């Protein structure tokens, strides 16, 4: 039985990984998932999100008790699948194509025993969560939504929120030998970033310490010219409400540079089930946007530390364990 499970997981995951689905280019993987879900004799429905992009619903009743849900997009670049020692490598292996495979294999087992699982696959989680936002606007509702992300087969008790934004600084170009004749946008930007890094962003007993990452930075035209412009994109993983974090950013920055906010999502305290290991995670998910649809749980095989890396991976053993856990969660959450 384990060998059969491994074979099915390997086949599904490898096929999914080998379909490029960087955010914005999810069409082909959605079409492939439609074929898989139709082979499970589940009714499927599309919800348009943007041109050639849609959310995919399968097996939905009016208000399903339990929905298996995750995103189908990946970060770049595409990395094809390869297998070594029962470990599958490739872009999306753990974030989240191995998770999709485990959810589908769990669903096949449930169908064989007379149950009808429901699925929601969304686009755009790696950037703006447009798929989850669109799903929530549909007024569809469910009892519980099991959101798949790589949590090492642990139910997440909660996760941090996100405040992301771009800073844009303006300067005046001048010969660098005469700095008094100009002003450097790069120098100004670095001063603002230093103040943001020095600020206290808080700590929570469950979620841990808030963090800040300067992910992108650019500016200037030449080494011998004061920079006329510069910008940086920053992401905070916050433990307080996102609006509190936004206000703190604005207070630290003042009127020195322009601020454009991108993502504001609150920290989440999540539903757990007795009998499964649980703990907090630091990364963000679609859950803040999916909450209007139903109570959310966060669970999946694989490690977040492997996600987004050149050696992204997931083990067949972890996926097989997740299949059993997804089935257990389905029965624990469904109404009698």
C-alpha positions, 0 to 999 in steps of 0.5 A: 500500500505504501509503495502504491501511495509513493508511486501515485504521489511521485507521478502527480508531483513530478508532472505538476513540477514539470509544468511551469507556473510562475505567478501570472502564468498559471493557465497550463497547470490549472488545465492539468489539474482540471484533468486530474479532478475530472478523472476523480469524477468531481464537478469542477468550476472556474472563477475568473481572476484575470486573463488566462488565470482562474481559481479552480473549485472541485467537488463543492456542495453548497457549503462543504464541511471541509475544503482542501486549498492551496495555491498553484503559482510558484516563484521564479525561476522554473526548475524541472523535477528530478528524483534522488533517494525518494526526494523530489526536487524542482520548483514548487516541490514543497511550495506547493506541488507536493502538497497538491499531490498529497491532497489529491491522493488523500481525496482519491482515498476518501472517494473510494470510501464514499466521501466527496472531498472539496478543493479550491486551488487559487492563483497569485499567492506569491505576489498579491493573493489576488486568487484568495481575494477573488475567492473570498468575494464570491460569497462561497462558504465552507465549514473549514478550509485546510490551507496547504503550505510547507509546515513540516506536517505540523498544524500551525497555531498561527502565523505572522502578518505582512506589511510591505512597501516601497520607499522612493527617495529624490535627490539632485544629480551633481559631480561627486567631487562637489557634493554640496552642489547636489544631494544623494537620494541613495544616502537619504534612502540608506538613512531612512532604512537604517532608522527602520532597522533600528526601530522596535517592531515588537515580539509575541509569546506565540508568534515570536519576534517581528522581522524586517527584510530589505528585499530590493534596492536600486538607485543612482546613475554612476559612481561619480554622480550624486544619485537623483533617485533611489528606491527600496522594497521592504517587507515586515513580518509583523506580530501586531495588526498590519495597520499598527505596523503601517502607522509605525513605518509612516512615523519613522519615515516621516516626510523624508521619502515617498512610501507606497504600501503593497500588502497589509495582512494581519497576524493569524491565530489558527484552528488546530486539532487535538492529536496532531503536532502544532506550532507557530510559523513565521511566513505569511499565507492566503489565510487572512484573505480566505477567512471570510469563507470559513475557519482556516487550518494550515498544514502541509508536508515539506519545509519552508526552509526549502521553499524558494531555493535552488534546491527546493525539495520534498520527500515522498515519506513526508507527502505520504504522512501528509496524506494520512493526516489530511484524511484524519483532518477531513474526518475530524472536521466534517459534520456527522 
